Amino acid sequence: MEAEIPNEWDCPRCGLPGGQDQKNPPAAPRTEPYKTHLAYVKERRSDADGEAILAEALERLRQRRQI
């Protein structure tokens, strides 16, 4: 009986935030989409960097094969 009603809470049915004002409900949280390892690598490296790294790795493999 003495507990305060929170301004916002998570809905137990849908998980979205709920509030006391029905006309102005709280905004849904923004979730980032899942990113693959390749997507993170592409953020850090340009296409030119990727091509240079690939060329370097291929050259090393070709040299190993000749030995």
mmCIF file of the N, C-alpha and C atoms, coordinates in Angstrom:
data_MODEL
# 
_entry.id   MODEL 
# 
loop_
_atom_site.group_PDB 
_atom_site.id 
_atom_site.type_symbol 
_atom_site.label_atom_id 
_atom_site.label_alt_id 
_atom_site.label_comp_id 
_atom_site.label_asym_id 
_atom_site.label_entity_id 
_atom_site.label_seq_id 
_atom_site.pdbx_PDB_ins_code 
_atom_site.Cartn_x 
_atom_site.Cartn_y 
_atom_site.Cartn_z 
_atom_site.occupancy 
_atom_site.B_iso_or_equiv 
_atom_site.pdbx_formal_charge 
_atom_site.auth_seq_id 
_atom_site.auth_comp_id 
_atom_site.auth_asym_id 
_atom_site.auth_atom_id 
_atom_site.pdbx_PDB_model_num 
ATOM 1   N N  . MET A 1 1  ? 0.809  -1.201  0.000   1.00 0.00 ? 1  MET A N  1 
ATOM 2   C CA . MET A 1 1  ? 0.000  0.000   0.000   1.00 0.00 ? 1  MET A CA 1 
ATOM 3   C C  . MET A 1 1  ? 0.853  1.266   0.000   1.00 0.00 ? 1  MET A C  1 
ATOM 4   N N  . GLU A 1 2  ? 2.037  1.195   0.555   1.00 0.00 ? 2  GLU A N  1 
ATOM 5   C CA . GLU A 1 2  ? 2.876  2.395   0.640   1.00 0.00 ? 2  GLU A CA 1 
ATOM 6   C C  . GLU A 1 2  ? 3.879  2.493   -0.498  1.00 0.00 ? 2  GLU A C  1 
ATOM 7   N N  . ALA A 1 3  ? 3.865  1.531   -1.415  1.00 0.00 ? 3  ALA A N  1 
ATOM 8   C CA . ALA A 1 3  ? 4.828  1.535   -2.521  1.00 0.00 ? 3  ALA A CA 1 
ATOM 9   C C  . ALA A 1 3  ? 4.484  2.628   -3.531  1.00 0.00 ? 3  ALA A C  1 
ATOM 10  N N  . GLU A 1 4  ? 5.521  3.222   -4.082  1.00 0.00 ? 4  GLU A N  1 
ATOM 11  C CA . GLU A 1 4  ? 5.331  4.245   -5.114  1.00 0.00 ? 4  GLU A CA 1 
ATOM 12  C C  . GLU A 1 4  ? 5.101  3.580   -6.464  1.00 0.00 ? 4  GLU A C  1 
ATOM 13  N N  . ILE A 1 5  ? 4.268  4.166   -7.286  1.00 0.00 ? 5  ILE A N  1 
ATOM 14  C CA . ILE A 1 5  ? 4.042  3.681   -8.639  1.00 0.00 ? 5  ILE A CA 1 
ATOM 15  C C  . ILE A 1 5  ? 5.163  4.253   -9.506  1.00 0.00 ? 5  ILE A C  1 
ATOM 16  N N  . PRO A 1 6  ? 5.905  3.391   -10.205 1.00 0.00 ? 6  PRO A N  1 
ATOM 17  C CA . PRO A 1 6  ? 7.010  3.907   -11.026 1.00 0.00 ? 6  PRO A CA 1 
ATOM 18  C C  . PRO A 1 6  ? 6.480  4.670   -12.245 1.00 0.00 ? 6  PRO A C  1 
ATOM 19  N N  . ASN A 1 7  ? 7.303  5.576   -12.758 1.00 0.00 ? 7  ASN A N  1 
ATOM 20  C CA . ASN A 1 7  ? 6.930  6.328   -13.963 1.00 0.00 ? 7  ASN A CA 1 
ATOM 21  C C  . ASN A 1 7  ? 6.938  5.428   -15.193 1.00 0.00 ? 7  ASN A C  1 
ATOM 22  N N  . GLU A 1 8  ? 7.871  4.478   -15.231 1.00 0.00 ? 8  GLU A N  1 
ATOM 23  C CA . GLU A 1 8  ? 7.980  3.538   -16.352 1.00 0.00 ? 8  GLU A CA 1 
ATOM 24  C C  . GLU A 1 8  ? 8.252  2.147   -15.812 1.00 0.00 ? 8  GLU A C  1 
ATOM 25  N N  . TRP A 1 9  ? 7.819  1.128   -16.589 1.00 0.00 ? 9  TRP A N  1 
ATOM 26  C CA . TRP A 1 9  ? 8.090  -0.267  -16.251 1.00 0.00 ? 9  TRP A CA 1 
ATOM 27  C C  . TRP A 1 9  ? 8.033  -1.077  -17.535 1.00 0.00 ? 9  TRP A C  1 
ATOM 28  N N  . ASP A 1 10 ? 8.562  -2.289  -17.491 1.00 0.00 ? 10 ASP A N  1 
ATOM 29  C CA . ASP A 1 10 ? 8.514  -3.175  -18.653 1.00 0.00 ? 10 ASP A CA 1 
ATOM 30  C C  . ASP A 1 10 ? 7.237  -3.984  -18.617 1.00 0.00 ? 10 ASP A C  1 
ATOM 31  N N  . CYS A 1 11 ? 6.541  -4.041  -19.737 1.00 0.00 ? 11 CYS A N  1 
ATOM 32  C CA . CYS A 1 11 ? 5.306  -4.800  -19.848 1.00 0.00 ? 11 CYS A CA 1 
ATOM 33  C C  . CYS A 1 11 ? 5.622  -6.291  -19.730 1.00 0.00 ? 11 CYS A C  1 
ATOM 34  N N  . PRO A 1 12 ? 4.928  -7.028  -18.870 1.00 0.00 ? 12 PRO A N  1 
ATOM 35  C CA . PRO A 1 12 ? 5.209  -8.461  -18.743 1.00 0.00 ? 12 PRO A CA 1 
ATOM 36  C C  . PRO A 1 12 ? 4.773  -9.280  -19.963 1.00 0.00 ? 12 PRO A C  1 
ATOM 37  N N  . ARG A 1 13 ? 3.893  -8.745  -20.804 1.00 0.00 ? 13 ARG A N  1 
ATOM 38  C CA . ARG A 1 13 ? 3.424  -9.479  -21.987 1.00 0.00 ? 13 ARG A CA 1 
ATOM 39  C C  . ARG A 1 13 ? 4.326  -9.267  -23.194 1.00 0.00 ? 13 ARG A C  1 
ATOM 40  N N  . CYS A 1 14 ? 4.639  -7.999  -23.497 1.00 0.00 ? 14 CYS A N  1 
ATOM 41  C CA . CYS A 1 14 ? 5.391  -7.720  -24.729 1.00 0.00 ? 14 CYS A CA 1 
ATOM 42  C C  . CYS A 1 14 ? 6.825  -7.270  -24.471 1.00 0.00 ? 14 CYS A C  1 
ATOM 43  N N  . GLY A 1 15 ? 7.158  -6.869  -23.241 1.00 0.00 ? 15 GLY A N  1 
ATOM 44  C CA . GLY A 1 15 ? 8.513  -6.442  -22.914 1.00 0.00 ? 15 GLY A CA 1 
ATOM 45  C C  . GLY A 1 15 ? 8.807  -4.989  -23.221 1.00 0.00 ? 15 GLY A C  1 
ATOM 46  N N  . LEU A 1 16 ? 7.873  -4.284  -23.869 1.00 0.00 ? 16 LEU A N  1 
ATOM 47  C CA . LEU A 1 16 ? 8.087  -2.867  -24.167 1.00 0.00 ? 16 LEU A CA 1 
ATOM 48  C C  . LEU A 1 16 ? 7.854  -2.036  -22.918 1.00 0.00 ? 16 LEU A C  1 
ATOM 49  N N  . PRO A 1 17 ? 8.431  -0.842  -22.858 1.00 0.00 ? 17 PRO A N  1 
ATOM 50  C CA . PRO A 1 17 ? 8.216  -0.009  -21.679 1.00 0.00 ? 17 PRO A CA 1 
ATOM 51  C C  . PRO A 1 17 ? 6.775  0.491   -21.597 1.00 0.00 ? 17 PRO A C  1 
ATOM 52  N N  . GLY A 1 18 ? 6.263  0.559   -20.400 1.00 0.00 ? 18 GLY A N  1 
ATOM 53  C CA . GLY A 1 18 ? 4.928  1.078   -20.146 1.00 0.00 ? 18 GLY A CA 1 
ATOM 54  C C  . GLY A 1 18 ? 5.027  2.292   -19.246 1.00 0.00 ? 18 GLY A C  1 
ATOM 55  N N  . GLY A 1 19 ? 3.983  3.089   -19.216 1.00 0.00 ? 19 GLY A N  1 
ATOM 56  C CA . GLY A 1 19 ? 3.987  4.279   -18.376 1.00 0.00 ? 19 GLY A CA 1 
ATOM 57  C C  . GLY A 1 19 ? 2.591  4.615   -17.908 1.00 0.00 ? 19 GLY A C  1 
ATOM 58  N N  . GLN A 1 20 ? 2.490  5.663   -17.117 1.00 0.00 ? 20 GLN A N  1 
ATOM 59  C CA . GLN A 1 20 ? 1.202  6.057   -16.546 1.00 0.00 ? 20 GLN A CA 1 
ATOM 60  C C  . GLN A 1 20 ? 0.372  6.903   -17.514 1.00 0.00 ? 20 GLN A C  1 
ATOM 61  N N  . ASP A 1 21 ? 1.010  7.588   -18.454 1.00 0.00 ? 21 ASP A N  1 
ATOM 62  C CA . ASP A 1 21 ? 0.309  8.460   -19.391 1.00 0.00 ? 21 ASP A CA 1 
ATOM 63  C C  . ASP A 1 21 ? -0.044 7.671   -20.651 1.00 0.00 ? 21 ASP A C  1 
ATOM 64  N N  . GLN A 1 22 ? -1.318 7.324   -20.825 1.00 0.00 ? 22 GLN A N  1 
ATOM 65  C CA . GLN A 1 22 ? -1.728 6.513   -21.970 1.00 0.00 ? 22 GLN A CA 1 
ATOM 66  C C  . GLN A 1 22 ? -1.596 7.259   -23.292 1.00 0.00 ? 22 GLN A C  1 
ATOM 67  N N  . LYS A 1 23 ? -1.737 8.571   -23.273 1.00 0.00 ? 23 LYS A N  1 
ATOM 68  C CA . LYS A 1 23 ? -1.657 9.364   -24.504 1.00 0.00 ? 23 LYS A CA 1 
ATOM 69  C C  . LYS A 1 23 ? -0.218 9.601   -24.948 1.00 0.00 ? 23 LYS A C  1 
ATOM 70  N N  . ASN A 1 24 ? 0.719  9.499   -24.034 1.00 0.00 ? 24 ASN A N  1 
ATOM 71  C CA . ASN A 1 24 ? 2.126  9.750   -24.337 1.00 0.00 ? 24 ASN A CA 1 
ATOM 72  C C  . ASN A 1 24 ? 2.977  8.621   -23.750 1.00 0.00 ? 24 ASN A C  1 
ATOM 73  N N  . PRO A 1 25 ? 2.923  7.422   -24.351 1.00 0.00 ? 25 PRO A N  1 
ATOM 74  C CA . PRO A 1 25 ? 3.683  6.297   -23.796 1.00 0.00 ? 25 PRO A CA 1 
ATOM 75  C C  . PRO A 1 25 ? 5.185  6.468   -24.029 1.00 0.00 ? 25 PRO A C  1 
ATOM 76  N N  . PRO A 1 26 ? 6.001  5.815   -23.228 1.00 0.00 ? 26 PRO A N  1 
ATOM 77  C CA . PRO A 1 26 ? 7.452  5.906   -23.427 1.00 0.00 ? 26 PRO A CA 1 
ATOM 78  C C  . PRO A 1 26 ? 7.866  5.259   -24.761 1.00 0.00 ? 26 PRO A C  1 
ATOM 79  N N  . ALA A 1 27 ? 8.926  5.762   -25.318 1.00 0.00 ? 27 ALA A N  1 
ATOM 80  C CA . ALA A 1 27 ? 9.417  5.244   -26.599 1.00 0.00 ? 27 ALA A CA 1 
ATOM 81  C C  . ALA A 1 27 ? 10.010 3.854   -26.407 1.00 0.00 ? 27 ALA A C  1 
ATOM 82  N N  . ALA A 1 28 ? 9.863  3.031   -27.430 1.00 0.00 ? 28 ALA A N  1 
ATOM 83  C CA . ALA A 1 28 ? 10.455 1.687   -27.402 1.00 0.00 ? 28 ALA A CA 1 
ATOM 84  C C  . ALA A 1 28 ? 11.972 1.815   -27.456 1.00 0.00 ? 28 ALA A C  1 
ATOM 85  N N  . PRO A 1 29 ? 12.682 0.949   -26.751 1.00 0.00 ? 29 PRO A N  1 
ATOM 86  C CA . PRO A 1 29 ? 14.153 1.029   -26.785 1.00 0.00 ? 29 PRO A CA 1 
ATOM 87  C C  . PRO A 1 29 ? 14.679 0.663   -28.161 1.00 0.00 ? 29 PRO A C  1 
ATOM 88  N N  . ARG A 1 30 ? 15.735 1.337   -28.548 1.00 0.00 ? 30 ARG A N  1 
ATOM 89  C CA . ARG A 1 30 ? 16.347 1.062   -29.856 1.00 0.00 ? 30 ARG A CA 1 
ATOM 90  C C  . ARG A 1 30 ? 17.369 -0.049  -29.675 1.00 0.00 ? 30 ARG A C  1 
ATOM 91  N N  . THR A 1 31 ? 17.209 -1.116  -30.418 1.00 0.00 ? 31 THR A N  1 
ATOM 92  C CA . THR A 1 31 ? 18.152 -2.226  -30.333 1.00 0.00 ? 31 THR A CA 1 
ATOM 93  C C  . THR A 1 31 ? 18.990 -2.276  -31.596 1.00 0.00 ? 31 THR A C  1 
ATOM 94  N N  . GLU A 1 32 ? 20.262 -2.513  -31.425 1.00 0.00 ? 32 GLU A N  1 
ATOM 95  C CA . GLU A 1 32 ? 21.171 -2.623  -32.550 1.00 0.00 ? 32 GLU A CA 1 
ATOM 96  C C  . GLU A 1 32 ? 21.030 -4.005  -33.170 1.00 0.00 ? 32 GLU A C  1 
ATOM 97  N N  . PRO A 1 33 ? 21.017 -4.074  -34.489 1.00 0.00 ? 33 PRO A N  1 
ATOM 98  C CA . PRO A 1 33 ? 20.928 -5.388  -35.123 1.00 0.00 ? 33 PRO A CA 1 
ATOM 99  C C  . PRO A 1 33 ? 22.210 -6.187  -34.889 1.00 0.00 ? 33 PRO A C  1 
ATOM 100 N N  . TYR A 1 34 ? 22.093 -7.502  -34.957 1.00 0.00 ? 34 TYR A N  1 
ATOM 101 C CA . TYR A 1 34 ? 23.247 -8.380  -34.779 1.00 0.00 ? 34 TYR A CA 1 
ATOM 102 C C  . TYR A 1 34 ? 24.239 -8.158  -35.913 1.00 0.00 ? 34 TYR A C  1 
ATOM 103 N N  . LYS A 1 35 ? 25.503 -8.041  -35.561 1.00 0.00 ? 35 LYS A N  1 
ATOM 104 C CA . LYS A 1 35 ? 26.545 -7.869  -36.569 1.00 0.00 ? 35 LYS A CA 1 
ATOM 105 C C  . LYS A 1 35 ? 27.458 -9.085  -36.559 1.00 0.00 ? 35 LYS A C  1 
ATOM 106 N N  . THR A 1 36 ? 27.840 -9.500  -37.740 1.00 0.00 ? 36 THR A N  1 
ATOM 107 C CA . THR A 1 36 ? 28.780 -10.605 -37.860 1.00 0.00 ? 36 THR A CA 1 
ATOM 108 C C  . THR A 1 36 ? 30.199 -10.087 -37.660 1.00 0.00 ? 36 THR A C  1 
ATOM 109 N N  . HIS A 1 37 ? 31.122 -11.018 -37.517 1.00 0.00 ? 37 HIS A N  1 
ATOM 110 C CA . HIS A 1 37 ? 32.532 -10.645 -37.393 1.00 0.00 ? 37 HIS A CA 1 
ATOM 111 C C  . HIS A 1 37 ? 32.975 -9.872  -38.636 1.00 0.00 ? 37 HIS A C  1 
ATOM 112 N N  . LEU A 1 38 ? 32.516 -10.322 -39.796 1.00 0.00 ? 38 LEU A N  1 
ATOM 113 C CA . LEU A 1 38 ? 32.882 -9.657  -41.045 1.00 0.00 ? 38 LEU A CA 1 
ATOM 114 C C  . LEU A 1 38 ? 32.386 -8.212  -41.074 1.00 0.00 ? 38 LEU A C  1 
ATOM 115 N N  . ALA A 1 39 ? 31.206 -7.961  -40.548 1.00 0.00 ? 39 ALA A N  1 
ATOM 116 C CA . ALA A 1 39 ? 30.673 -6.592  -40.523 1.00 0.00 ? 39 ALA A CA 1 
ATOM 117 C C  . ALA A 1 39 ? 31.547 -5.683  -39.655 1.00 0.00 ? 39 ALA A C  1 
ATOM 118 N N  . TYR A 1 40 ? 32.024 -6.196  -38.515 1.00 0.00 ? 40 TYR A N  1 
ATOM 119 C CA . TYR A 1 40 ? 32.915 -5.399  -37.669 1.00 0.00 ? 40 TYR A CA 1 
ATOM 120 C C  . TYR A 1 40 ? 34.247 -5.142  -38.364 1.00 0.00 ? 40 TYR A C  1 
ATOM 121 N N  . VAL A 1 41 ? 34.767 -6.148  -39.058 1.00 0.00 ? 41 VAL A N  1 
ATOM 122 C CA . VAL A 1 41 ? 36.026 -5.966  -39.783 1.00 0.00 ? 41 VAL A CA 1 
ATOM 123 C C  . VAL A 1 41 ? 35.858 -4.915  -40.873 1.00 0.00 ? 41 VAL A C  1 
ATOM 124 N N  . LYS A 1 42 ? 34.734 -4.963  -41.595 1.00 0.00 ? 42 LYS A N  1 
ATOM 125 C CA . LYS A 1 42 ? 34.498 -3.997  -42.667 1.00 0.00 ? 42 LYS A CA 1 
ATOM 126 C C  . LYS A 1 42 ? 34.363 -2.573  -42.141 1.00 0.00 ? 42 LYS A C  1 
ATOM 127 N N  . GLU A 1 43 ? 33.948 -2.424  -40.892 1.00 0.00 ? 43 GLU A N  1 
ATOM 128 C CA . GLU A 1 43 ? 33.885 -1.081  -40.298 1.00 0.00 ? 43 GLU A CA 1 
ATOM 129 C C  . GLU A 1 43 ? 35.279 -0.524  -40.070 1.00 0.00 ? 43 GLU A C  1 
ATOM 130 N N  . ARG A 1 44 ? 36.231 -1.416  -39.756 1.00 0.00 ? 44 ARG A N  1 
ATOM 131 C CA . ARG A 1 44 ? 37.582 -0.971  -39.422 1.00 0.00 ? 44 ARG A CA 1 
ATOM 132 C C  . ARG A 1 44 ? 38.487 -0.856  -40.633 1.00 0.00 ? 44 ARG A C  1 
ATOM 133 N N  . ARG A 1 45 ? 38.198 -1.623  -41.684 1.00 0.00 ? 45 ARG A N  1 
ATOM 134 C CA . ARG A 1 45 ? 39.094 -1.676  -42.836 1.00 0.00 ? 45 ARG A CA 1 
ATOM 135 C C  . ARG A 1 45 ? 38.375 -1.226  -44.107 1.00 0.00 ? 45 ARG A C  1 
ATOM 136 N N  . SER A 1 46 ? 39.124 -0.555  -44.969 1.00 0.00 ? 46 SER A N  1 
ATOM 137 C CA . SER A 1 46 ? 38.556 -0.183  -46.271 1.00 0.00 ? 46 SER A CA 1 
ATOM 138 C C  . SER A 1 46 ? 38.720 -1.364  -47.229 1.00 0.00 ? 46 SER A C  1 
ATOM 139 N N  . ASP A 1 47 ? 38.076 -1.303  -48.367 1.00 0.00 ? 47 ASP A N  1 
ATOM 140 C CA . ASP A 1 47 ? 38.219 -2.362  -49.368 1.00 0.00 ? 47 ASP A CA 1 
ATOM 141 C C  . ASP A 1 47 ? 39.670 -2.467  -49.837 1.00 0.00 ? 47 ASP A C  1 
ATOM 142 N N  . ALA A 1 48 ? 40.333 -1.323  -49.969 1.00 0.00 ? 48 ALA A N  1 
ATOM 143 C CA . ALA A 1 48 ? 41.734 -1.331  -50.399 1.00 0.00 ? 48 ALA A CA 1 
ATOM 144 C C  . ALA A 1 48 ? 42.609 -2.026  -49.359 1.00 0.00 ? 48 ALA A C  1 
ATOM 145 N N  . ASP A 1 49 ? 42.359 -1.765  -48.082 1.00 0.00 ? 49 ASP A N  1 
ATOM 146 C CA . ASP A 1 49 ? 43.108 -2.447  -47.018 1.00 0.00 ? 49 ASP A CA 1 
ATOM 147 C C  . ASP A 1 49 ? 42.887 -3.953  -47.090 1.00 0.00 ? 49 ASP A C  1 
ATOM 148 N N  . GLY A 1 50 ? 41.648 -4.353  -47.289 1.00 0.00 ? 50 GLY A N  1 
ATOM 149 C CA . GLY A 1 50 ? 41.324 -5.775  -47.373 1.00 0.00 ? 50 GLY A CA 1 
ATOM 150 C C  . GLY A 1 50 ? 42.021 -6.449  -48.551 1.00 0.00 ? 50 GLY A C  1 
ATOM 151 N N  . GLU A 1 51 ? 42.043 -5.779  -49.690 1.00 0.00 ? 51 GLU A N  1 
ATOM 152 C CA . GLU A 1 51 ? 42.711 -6.339  -50.861 1.00 0.00 ? 51 GLU A CA 1 
ATOM 153 C C  . GLU A 1 51 ? 44.212 -6.463  -50.631 1.00 0.00 ? 51 GLU A C  1 
ATOM 154 N N  . ALA A 1 52 ? 44.813 -5.479  -49.973 1.00 0.00 ? 52 ALA A N  1 
ATOM 155 C CA . ALA A 1 52 ? 46.255 -5.524  -49.692 1.00 0.00 ? 52 ALA A CA 1 
ATOM 156 C C  . ALA A 1 52 ? 46.576 -6.675  -48.738 1.00 0.00 ? 52 ALA A C  1 
ATOM 157 N N  . ILE A 1 53 ? 45.769 -6.854  -47.707 1.00 0.00 ? 53 ILE A N  1 
ATOM 158 C CA . ILE A 1 53 ? 45.985 -7.945  -46.751 1.00 0.00 ? 53 ILE A CA 1 
ATOM 159 C C  . ILE A 1 53 ? 45.817 -9.298  -47.441 1.00 0.00 ? 53 ILE A C  1 
ATOM 160 N N  . LEU A 1 54 ? 44.801 -9.412  -48.276 1.00 0.00 ? 54 LEU A N  1 
ATOM 161 C CA . LEU A 1 54 ? 44.572 -10.658 -49.006 1.00 0.00 ? 54 LEU A CA 1 
ATOM 162 C C  . LEU A 1 54 ? 45.735 -10.957 -49.953 1.00 0.00 ? 54 LEU A C  1 
ATOM 163 N N  . ALA A 1 55 ? 46.210 -9.967  -50.683 1.00 0.00 ? 55 ALA A N  1 
ATOM 164 C CA . ALA A 1 55 ? 47.336 -10.159 -51.609 1.00 0.00 ? 55 ALA A CA 1 
ATOM 165 C C  . ALA A 1 55 ? 48.582 -10.607 -50.847 1.00 0.00 ? 55 ALA A C  1 
ATOM 166 N N  . GLU A 1 56 ? 48.813 -10.016 -49.687 1.00 0.00 ? 56 GLU A N  1 
ATOM 167 C CA . GLU A 1 56 ? 49.956 -10.375 -48.849 1.00 0.00 ? 56 GLU A CA 1 
ATOM 168 C C  . GLU A 1 56 ? 49.861 -11.829 -48.392 1.00 0.00 ? 56 GLU A C  1 
ATOM 169 N N  . ALA A 1 57 ? 48.672 -12.222 -47.940 1.00 0.00 ? 57 ALA A N  1 
ATOM 170 C CA . ALA A 1 57 ? 48.469 -13.588 -47.460 1.00 0.00 ? 57 ALA A CA 1 
ATOM 171 C C  . ALA A 1 57 ? 48.619 -14.590 -48.607 1.00 0.00 ? 57 ALA A C  1 
ATOM 172 N N  . LEU A 1 58 ? 48.084 -14.274 -49.769 1.00 0.00 ? 58 LEU A N  1 
ATOM 173 C CA . LEU A 1 58 ? 48.219 -15.165 -50.922 1.00 0.00 ? 58 LEU A CA 1 
ATOM 174 C C  . LEU A 1 58 ? 49.678 -15.319 -51.347 1.00 0.00 ? 58 LEU A C  1 
ATOM 175 N N  . GLU A 1 59 ? 50.410 -14.237 -51.303 1.00 0.00 ? 59 GLU A N  1 
ATOM 176 C CA . GLU A 1 59 ? 51.829 -14.288 -51.658 1.00 0.00 ? 59 GLU A CA 1 
ATOM 177 C C  . GLU A 1 59 ? 52.596 -15.202 -50.696 1.00 0.00 ? 59 GLU A C  1 
ATOM 178 N N  . ARG A 1 60 ? 52.316 -15.102 -49.405 1.00 0.00 ? 60 ARG A N  1 
ATOM 179 C CA . ARG A 1 60 ? 52.965 -15.980 -48.419 1.00 0.00 ? 60 ARG A CA 1 
ATOM 180 C C  . ARG A 1 60 ? 52.624 -17.452 -48.680 1.00 0.00 ? 60 ARG A C  1 
ATOM 181 N N  . LEU A 1 61 ? 51.352 -17.720 -49.018 1.00 0.00 ? 61 LEU A N  1 
ATOM 182 C CA . LEU A 1 61 ? 50.954 -19.099 -49.314 1.00 0.00 ? 61 LEU A CA 1 
ATOM 183 C C  . LEU A 1 61 ? 51.655 -19.624 -50.564 1.00 0.00 ? 61 LEU A C  1 
ATOM 184 N N  . ARG A 1 62 ? 51.768 -18.793 -51.565 1.00 0.00 ? 62 ARG A N  1 
ATOM 185 C CA . ARG A 1 62 ? 52.446 -19.214 -52.795 1.00 0.00 ? 62 ARG A CA 1 
ATOM 186 C C  . ARG A 1 62 ? 53.920 -19.491 -52.547 1.00 0.00 ? 62 ARG A C  1 
ATOM 187 N N  . GLN A 1 63 ? 54.545 -18.692 -51.702 1.00 0.00 ? 63 GLN A N  1 
ATOM 188 C CA . GLN A 1 63 ? 55.964 -18.915 -51.381 1.00 0.00 ? 63 GLN A CA 1 
ATOM 189 C C  . GLN A 1 63 ? 56.139 -20.205 -50.603 1.00 0.00 ? 63 GLN A C  1 
ATOM 190 N N  . ARG A 1 64 ? 55.235 -20.536 -49.716 1.00 0.00 ? 64 ARG A N  1 
ATOM 191 C CA . ARG A 1 64 ? 55.310 -21.791 -48.953 1.00 0.00 ? 64 ARG A CA 1 
ATOM 192 C C  . ARG A 1 64 ? 55.169 -22.984 -49.873 1.00 0.00 ? 64 ARG A C  1 
ATOM 193 N N  . ARG A 1 65 ? 54.343 -22.840 -50.864 1.00 0.00 ? 65 ARG A N  1 
ATOM 194 C CA . ARG A 1 65 ? 54.077 -23.941 -51.779 1.00 0.00 ? 65 ARG A CA 1 
ATOM 195 C C  . ARG A 1 65 ? 55.289 -24.261 -52.644 1.00 0.00 ? 65 ARG A C  1 
ATOM 196 N N  . GLN A 1 66 ? 56.106 -23.252 -52.925 1.00 0.00 ? 66 GLN A N  1 
ATOM 197 C CA . GLN A 1 66 ? 57.271 -23.449 -53.779 1.00 0.00 ? 66 GLN A CA 1 
ATOM 198 C C  . GLN A 1 66 ? 58.418 -24.134 -53.037 1.00 0.00 ? 66 GLN A C  1 
ATOM 199 N N  . ILE A 1 67 ? 58.391 -24.080 -51.751 1.00 0.00 ? 67 ILE A N  1 
ATOM 200 C CA . ILE A 1 67 ? 59.497 -24.653 -50.955 1.00 0.00 ? 67 ILE A CA 1 
ATOM 201 C C  . ILE A 1 67 ? 59.433 -26.149 -50.934 1.00 0.00 ? 67 ILE A C  1 
# 
